[in-house]
Amino acid sequence: MYQILIILSLFIVFKLCDWIIDEVREWKVKRDILSDPILRYEYYKGSYSYKKMKKLKRMSHNDYLNTQHWELARSAVLKRDENRCADCGISNEKKPLEVHHITYIRRGKEHLDDLMTLCQDCHQERHFVSTAFE
C-alpha cells in the first residue's frame, strides 16, 4: 500500500516539476522578446486583430503618433538604426531623432523597412522634397 502511495506521490511531483520547467521556459522566451524592442514590436504586431489594424489606419496622424503601437514601432526603429540619423549619421545625443514613414501603405502594421530614423533637419528636408514635387 505504501509503495503505491510513494509511486503516486513521485508521479505527481514529476508532473509538477515538468509543468514548472515549461512555465519557466515560456517566461524566459517572453522576457527575451519583451527586452528587445525589435522583437517586442513584431510580437505585438502579430497579435493585432483586423479591427485594431483598421482603427490604427483610420486615425488622424497626430492621434496615431500617440498610440502604444507607434511607440513600439518607434523604439524598434531607433534600436535598429542604433540611435543615428540614416541620412547624416548624427546621434541622438547631439540632436533629437524622429522616425520617418517611407511609405504609409501599411500604416498600423508597418514593416520596419517602411520606417527610418532621421534627425529633425533631415526629416524636414525629406518632407520638403516630397511635397515640392507633388
C-alpha positions in Angstrom: 0.0 0.0 0.0 2.8 2.4 1.0 4.6 1.6 -2.2 1.6 2.7 -4.3 1.3 6.0 -2.4 5.1 6.7 -2.8 4.9 5.9 -6.6 1.8 8.1 -6.9 3.4 10.9 -5.0 6.5 10.7 -7.1 4.4 10.8 -10.3 2.6 13.9 -9.1 5.9 15.6 -8.1 7.5 14.8 -11.5 4.4 16.1 -13.4 4.5 19.3 -11.3 8.3 19.7 -12.0 7.7 19.3 -15.7 4.9 21.9 -15.6 7.2 24.4 -13.7 10.0 23.8 -16.1 7.7 24.5 -19.1 6.4 27.7 -17.4 9.9 28.9 -16.7 11.0 28.3 -20.3 7.9 30.2 -21.6 8.7 33.1 -19.2 12.3 33.2 -20.4 11.2 33.4 -24.1 8.7 36.2 -23.3 11.4 38.0 -21.2 13.8 37.9 -24.2 11.1 39.1 -26.6 10.0 42.0 -24.3 13.5 43.1 -23.6 14.4 43.6 -27.3 12.4 46.5 -28.9 12.5 44.9 -32.4 11.2 41.5 -31.2 8.7 43.2 -28.9 7.3 45.2 -31.9 7.0 42.1 -34.1 5.4 40.1 -31.2 2.7 42.7 -30.5 2.1 43.5 -34.2 1.5 39.8 -34.9 -1.3 39.7 -32.3 -3.3 42.6 -33.8 -6.9 41.9 -34.9 -8.2 43.1 -38.2 -10.4 45.6 -36.3 -7.4 47.1 -34.4 -5.4 47.5 -37.6 -8.4 49.2 -39.3 -8.7 51.6 -36.3 -5.0 52.5 -36.5 -5.2 53.0 -40.2 -8.2 55.4 -39.9 -6.8 57.5 -37.0 -5.6 61.1 -37.6 -1.8 61.3 -37.9 -1.4 63.1 -34.5 -3.6 60.6 -32.7 -1.7 57.8 -34.3 1.6 59.2 -33.1 0.3 58.9 -29.5 -0.6 55.2 -29.7 1.3 52.4 -28.0 1.7 50.8 -31.4 3.7 53.8 -32.7 5.8 53.9 -29.5 6.7 50.2 -30.0 7.5 50.8 -33.7 9.5 53.9 -33.0 11.6 52.2 -30.3 12.3 49.3 -32.6 13.4 51.5 -35.5 15.6 53.6 -33.2 17.3 50.4 -31.9 17.7 49.0 -35.4 19.3 52.3 -36.6 21.5 52.4 -33.5 20.0 55.8 -32.5 21.6 57.5 -35.5 20.1 59.5 -38.4 20.1 57.4 -41.5 21.0 60.4 -43.7 23.7 62.3 -41.8 24.7 59.8 -39.1 24.3 62.2 -36.2 23.4 60.5 -32.9 20.5 61.3 -30.6 22.9 62.8 -28.0 23.5 65.8 -30.4 20.1 66.2 -31.9 16.6 64.7 -31.2 15.8 61.9 -33.6 12.5 61.2 -35.3 11.1 58.2 -37.0 10.0 58.9 -40.6 7.5 56.9 -42.7 9.0 56.0 -46.0 5.5 54.8 -47.0 2.1 54.9 -45.4 0.8 51.8 -47.2 1.0 49.5 -44.2 0.2 52.2 -41.5 -0.9 50.3 -38.4 1.1 47.3 -39.2 4.3 48.7 -40.7 7.2 46.6 -41.6 10.3 48.1 -40.0 11.7 48.7 -43.6 8.8 51.2 -44.0 10.4 53.4 -41.4 13.7 55.2 -40.9 15.4 57.2 -38.2 16.2 60.9 -39.1 17.3 63.9 -37.2 14.9 66.9 -37.2 16.7 68.7 -40.0 16.9 65.7 -42.3 13.2 64.8 -41.6 12.1 68.3 -42.5 14.2 68.2 -45.7 12.6 64.8 -46.7 9.1 66.3 -46.2 10.1 69.4 -48.1 11.5 67.4 -51.1 8.5 65.1 -51.2 5.9 67.9 -51.2 7.9 70.1 -53.6 7.4 67.6 -56.5 3.7 66.9 -55.9 
